[in-house]
């Protein structure tokens, strides 16, 4: 029997090199009016750059609950984060979290607007409340008011998946009113895995178990794993925080840059990874393009979204 | 496609009175489910379209909580009592 050598073609190597290192892309955010007033809690809470290795624990709130309440939700960056009051067909209610990427465009988890599990399909309407908070005297405050969105979009792969593709669980609410002009909006980025690995991530949203969905809670930690389409981290979250922004800051004075959309507790982390972590679908290049498409759509008069 | 069944439930307090506005989350299920919280209606009721299999639901309201384990499809209405 003659044995011959088979060498991997150069063309394949070149193609792999291109696939392995897609260029990073960044869409700038906007601070919004009055941004010269600095949030003390943002200075204390948020983390930047890359972090040291950490251990693992066991639950969605992983080990000790490290979430901190955000007191000054009327300031940047907290005010760009919105409590969502979702109404489904037949009067079903739910809560989630969203965040502005433009004056009329609020990104959230796909299942906050389209879910077989929770709504049997599309939600009817979502009330978007940026920077909602409860004062010490118990009064609920909405520093920027609220707006109800009835036009929504999700990634088609999510809609087709019967709620079974966490990698594509991203959606958006298109508002008629430019509420984001009052709050500013987040920048977002598509970063290749090798660039994202090891970053500290920040997550803030409106959980049901603390503050009853009326108060914003924040936590941060290091990224544990960057998958092809999802990022995994040991950051405490709970029901109601679906759709929250997962952001990095490349330096202490750098603007927040959202890289993923929080959606899942530890149950959605593949056991093959050998980690206990929560997770979020990443803003990969294809999704970056779709977010820009949703933004572009919202600069036009209100119409159905393609 | 997953075989799903609508599960209807009610959240009650220690005196079996309905708790409108209580939150209900899925703690465990036969498939990964995301971190959204359902809101009980004016009668403390909720509905969720779950895949067949065993799941665990948790209800929360004002510092009280309760959990139940349910096998879907479940006969009748599920009650979650807050303590």
HADDOCK unambig.tbl for C-alpha pairs under 7 A between the chains (distance, minus, plus):
assign (segid A and resid 93 and name CA) (segid B and resid 38 and name CA) 5.74 0.50 0.50
assign (segid A and resid 93 and name CA) (segid B and resid 39 and name CA) 4.89 0.50 0.50
assign (segid A and resid 94 and name CA) (segid B and resid 36 and name CA) 6.94 0.50 0.50
assign (segid A and resid 94 and name CA) (segid B and resid 37 and name CA) 5.42 0.50 0.50
assign (segid A and resid 94 and name CA) (segid B and resid 38 and name CA) 4.05 0.50 0.50
assign (segid A and resid 94 and name CA) (segid B and resid 39 and name CA) 5.00 0.50 0.50
assign (segid A and resid 95 and name CA) (segid B and resid 36 and name CA) 6.31 0.50 0.50
assign (segid A and resid 95 and name CA) (segid B and resid 37 and name CA) 5.44 0.50 0.50
assign (segid A and resid 95 and name CA) (segid B and resid 38 and name CA) 6.45 0.50 0.50
assign (segid A and resid 96 and name CA) (segid B and resid 36 and name CA) 5.76 0.50 0.50
assign (segid A and resid 116 and name CA) (segid B and resid 49 and name CA) 6.73 0.50 0.50
assign (segid A and resid 117 and name CA) (segid B and resid 48 and name CA) 5.96 0.50 0.50
assign (segid A and resid 117 and name CA) (segid B and resid 49 and name CA) 4.48 0.50 0.50
assign (segid A and resid 117 and name CA) (segid B and resid 50 and name CA) 5.78 0.50 0.50
assign (segid A and resid 118 and name CA) (segid B and resid 48 and name CA) 5.42 0.50 0.50
assign (segid A and resid 118 and name CA) (segid B and resid 49 and name CA) 6.20 0.50 0.50
assign (segid A and resid 120 and name CA) (segid B and resid 49 and name CA) 7.00 0.50 0.50
assign (segid A and resid 162 and name CA) (segid B and resid 1 and name CA) 6.78 0.50 0.50
assign (segid A and resid 208 and name CA) (segid B and resid 23 and name CA) 6.46 0.50 0.50
assign (segid A and resid 208 and name CA) (segid B and resid 37 and name CA) 6.62 0.50 0.50
assign (segid A and resid 209 and name CA) (segid B and resid 60 and name CA) 6.52 0.50 0.50
assign (segid A and resid 212 and name CA) (segid B and resid 62 and name CA) 6.95 0.50 0.50
assign (segid A and resid 238 and name CA) (segid B and resid 35 and name CA) 6.13 0.50 0.50
assign (segid A and resid 239 and name CA) (segid B and resid 25 and name CA) 6.08 0.50 0.50
assign (segid A and resid 239 and name CA) (segid B and resid 35 and name CA) 4.13 0.50 0.50
assign (segid A and resid 239 and name CA) (segid B and resid 36 and name CA) 4.65 0.50 0.50
assign (segid A and resid 239 and name CA) (segid B and resid 37 and name CA) 4.93 0.50 0.50
assign (segid A and resid 240 and name CA) (segid B and resid 35 and name CA) 6.00 0.50 0.50
assign (segid A and resid 240 and name CA) (segid B and resid 36 and name CA) 4.67 0.50 0.50
assign (segid A and resid 240 and name CA) (segid B and resid 37 and name CA) 5.03 0.50 0.50
assign (segid A and resid 241 and name CA) (segid B and resid 35 and name CA) 6.28 0.50 0.50
assign (segid A and resid 241 and name CA) (segid B and resid 36 and name CA) 6.75 0.50 0.50
assign (segid A and resid 242 and name CA) (segid B and resid 34 and name CA) 6.92 0.50 0.50
assign (segid A and resid 242 and name CA) (segid B and resid 35 and name CA) 4.98 0.50 0.50
assign (segid A and resid 242 and name CA) (segid B and resid 36 and name CA) 5.47 0.50 0.50
assign (segid A and resid 263 and name CA) (segid B and resid 34 and name CA) 5.47 0.50 0.50
assign (segid A and resid 263 and name CA) (segid B and resid 35 and name CA) 5.72 0.50 0.50
assign (segid A and resid 264 and name CA) (segid B and resid 33 and name CA) 6.99 0.50 0.50
assign (segid A and resid 264 and name CA) (segid B and resid 34 and name CA) 4.67 0.50 0.50
assign (segid A and resid 264 and name CA) (segid B and resid 35 and name CA) 5.57 0.50 0.50
assign (segid A and resid 265 and name CA) (segid B and resid 34 and name CA) 6.77 0.50 0.50
assign (segid A and resid 265 and name CA) (segid B and resid 35 and name CA) 6.57 0.50 0.50
assign (segid A and resid 267 and name CA) (segid B and resid 32 and name CA) 5.45 0.50 0.50
assign (segid A and resid 268 and name CA) (segid B and resid 32 and name CA) 4.74 0.50 0.50
